[in-house]
Amino acid sequence: MNANDVGLRRDERNERLVLLGLLVPALLLIGLFVLVPVGMLVFLSFTDGAGGFTLDNYLRLVDGDAYMRVFLTTFEISLVTTAICVVLALPLSYWLTRLPGRVAGLLMILILIPLWTSVLVRTYAWMVILQRNGVINQAGMALGLWDTPLALSFNETGVLIGTVHIMLPYMVLPIYAAMKKIDISLEQAAATLGASPMRAFLTVFLPLSMSGVAAGALITFVLCLGFYVVPEILGGGRVVMLAIQTAKDVQVFYNWGAAGALGVVLLVVTIALMALANRFTPRRLGADQN
């Protein structure tokens, strides 16, 4: 081994030490504010009221009908919200890619403006709009569309309206980014071969944008799993999701073990979804690029 090799190895070792030193503050923050609370949550999920070890908190999730309804409601609202956002975001994103740059940029700002407003403020605004004497019911009855006020709040319908409004920008952004990279000449080539605009979109444009759809659907679904404000206000106590049940276990029943079990299950589901996305998304991206 010559002196140059020794010097190169020394430089590489010093570079690794410098990188490790730069990572230490971030690792400490992650450990302090993420790993420690998660570890305490897991520990509490396996303890009873006296501090002893127990599996009752997890068995209660499986055996209890109330908890099963909470899980079903949470996943139902999350899935329906994701599906509605996909249906709304696909044509909107496609339309944005066809507009001039300045117009598309202005409309994108309008789409992103709700993200700069508090979720609490937006939810209370929807409660005012959707109530029995709200704008929608008054306008519908004035136009003769219906005779009696519709039940648009304090139920799953109101919760879905609120969640879709909040999550739609998170769906539009990745889909628009994926569609923006697609060569428009591919769609034009399909049209010259006799494909109608709808068929060209379904057979050419949509498959190439599926990476953005998958990313947006994952973000939307995972964020919906942890919703608290929207179902609490627009659900009126009748729509109980996981976050609400967790808070109730702590604030009402003082059962930290049950709340911890719910939190651990939600964390495991989220990690599993992220793992699945990490497993299949790279292949989808590679297929899109080819």
N, C-alpha and C positions, 0 to 999 in steps of 0.2 A: 504494500500500500504506500503510495507516494504522498508527498506533502500536500499536493492539490486535493487528493481525495479526503485526507484528514481535515483540511480546511473546509471543504464542502459539507462534510458531515457535521462539523462544528457549527457552521452557519445554519444548517437545517435544524439542528437541535436548539440553537438559540431562537430561531424563528418560531418553533413549536412552543417554547417557553413563553415568548412574547404573546403569541395567540392565546395560550392558556391563561396568562395574566389578564388579557383583555376580556376573556370569557368569565373570569371568576366573579366580578360584580353581578353580571346577569344571572349566573348560576345561583348565587346567594339569594338574589331577589326571587327567583323562581322557587327555590327551596323554601324561603320564608313565607311567601304569600300564596303559593300554589300547593306544593307538596305537603307542607305541614298541615294546612287546613284540610286537605283531602285525606291525609293520614288520620287526623282526628275524626273526620266524618266516618271513615271506614271502621275505626275503633268503636265509635259510639253505636254503629249499626249492629255490633255483635255484643252489646251490653244490655242488661236489664236495668230496672230502676234502682237496684241496689249496687250496681257496678259489676255484677258477675257476668260470666260468659253465657250467651244464649243465642240460639238460632230462631227464636220465636218471631223476631222482627221480620225476617225473610219469609218464614212460613206463613205469617199473617198476610203477606202480600199475595200469596198463592191461594190460600184458603178463604180469605175474606172477600165477599162479594162487593163490598164498598170499594176496596182498593182495585179490584178488577175493573169496575166501572170507570174509575179514575183513569186507569191505563187505557182502556178502550176509548174513552172520550178524548184523551190527549192525542193518541195516535190517529184517531178519526179526524179531528180538527186539523192536525198537522198535515195529514195526507190530502185532505180536501183543499186546504189552503194552498199546498204546493201545486196540486193539479190546476186549480183556478189560475194561479199566478203563471203557470206555464202557458195555458191557453191565452191569457191576456198578453203576456210578454212576447210571445212569438210574432204575432202580426205587428205589434208596436215596434219591436226591435227591427223587424224587416223593413217597415216603413221608414224608420230613422236612417237606415243604410241607404235608402233611395233618395233622401233629401240632400240639398246642398249643404256643405260643411257648416256654414254659419247658422242656417236654420236648424240643422240637427243639433248643433252645440247649444243653441238657445232652448230647444225643447228638452234636451238632456238636463239642463240646469233646472227647468221646471219640474222634471221628474225627481231630481235629487233634493229639491227644496224641502219636501217633507222630512228628509233625514236630518235636517238642521232644526227641526221642531221637536219639542219634548213629546215622547210617547203618551205621557199622561195628558197633556194638553189636547193632542189629537183624539185621544180616546173619549175625553169629555165632550169634545166637539161633535163626535159621532153620536154620543148619547143624546145630545140636544137635537141633532138632525133626525135620528131614528125613533124618537119617542112618539107616543100616540098623537100628540099635538105638534109634532115636529114638521120640518119643511116638507119632507117626502110625503107624509100622510096628508097634509093639508093640500099639497099640489095635486096628488092623485085623486082626492075626493073632489077638488075643484074642477078637475078635468073630466070627472065622471068615470075614472078608471076603476074605482072601487067605492063602495058605499060606506063601509065602516073602516076605522083605522086598522092597519095591518100590524101584526106583532113582529116588529123588526128589532126590538131590543129586549134585554133580559132573557135571552135564549141563545141557542147555537147560531141562529141566523145573524144576529147582531155581532156575535164573536167572530164569525167568519168574515163579515164585512170589515171589521176592524183589523183582523190579522192580514187579510189580503191587501188592504190599503197600506199597512206598514211594511209588508214583505215584498210588495211588487217591485220597488227599486232594486232590491237585492237579486231579483230574478232577471230584470232587464239588463243590468250591467254586464254580467258574464255572457249572456246570449248576444247582446249587441257587439261585444268585443269579438266573439267568435264569428259572427256574421260579417263583421267589418273586414276580416281577413280573407273572405271567400272572393275569388275572382269572378266578377260579374259576367265575364265572357262565357263561363261554363253554363250559366242559365240561358244566355243568348244562344249558345250552341244547341241546347236542348230545344229551344223554341224553333230554330231552323230545321230541326229534325222532325217537327210536327207536334211537339208537346205543347199543351195548353199552359197558360201561366200557372194555374193551380198544380198541374201535374209536374211542371218543371220545378216548382217550389218543393213539392212533396218528395220527388225522386232525386233531386240534385241538391237544392239549397238546404233543405232540412237535415238530411243525413250528415252533411258537412258541418253543420252547426250543433250537432248533438253533444260535443264536448262542453259547450257553453250551457246547454240545457241541463246536462248532468251536474255541472258545477253549481248552477243556480238552484236546482232542485235540492241538492244536498245542503246548501247553505240555508235555504228556506225551511226545509224540514227540521234540521237540527235546531235552528233558532226558535221555531214554533214549539218545540218540545218544552222549552223553558219559559213560555209566556206566563206572566202573572197579572200584569195591569189590565190587559184587554179583557180576558175572561172574568176577572174580578169585577170590573165596572160594567161592561156590556153584557156579561152573563147574569148579573144581578144575584149572584150566589147560587144560581141554578146550574151553572156550567162549571164543574170542578175539574181542573187540570192538575198535573203533578205538582207544579210550583205552589198552587193554592193549598193542596192537601198537605204539602210539606210544612208550609207556614202554619197551617191549622194544627198540625201535630205538635208543633213547638209552642205556639202562642195560646192555644186553647187547652190541649191535653197535657202539655209539658212532657211529651214523650219524645225525647231526643233520639232514642233508639230507632223508633219507627221513621222519624224524619231522616235519620242517617241512612236507613235502608233504602228509602225512596231516592235519596240523592245518589247513592252508590249505583242503584239500578239505572238511573238516568245517565250517569257518567259512563257506565259500561255500554249502554246502548249507543251513546254518542261516539265512543271510541270504536265500537264495532262498525258503525256507519263510516267513520273516517278511514278505517282499515279497508273496508270494501271499496271505497272510492279510490284509495291509494293502489288497490290491487287491479282495478279494472280501467280507471281513467287513463293511465299512460298508454295502454293498448288502443284506446279509442282515439287519443290524440295522434298516435302514430298512424292509425288508419286514415284519419282526416288529412294528414299531411301527404299521404301517398295518393 
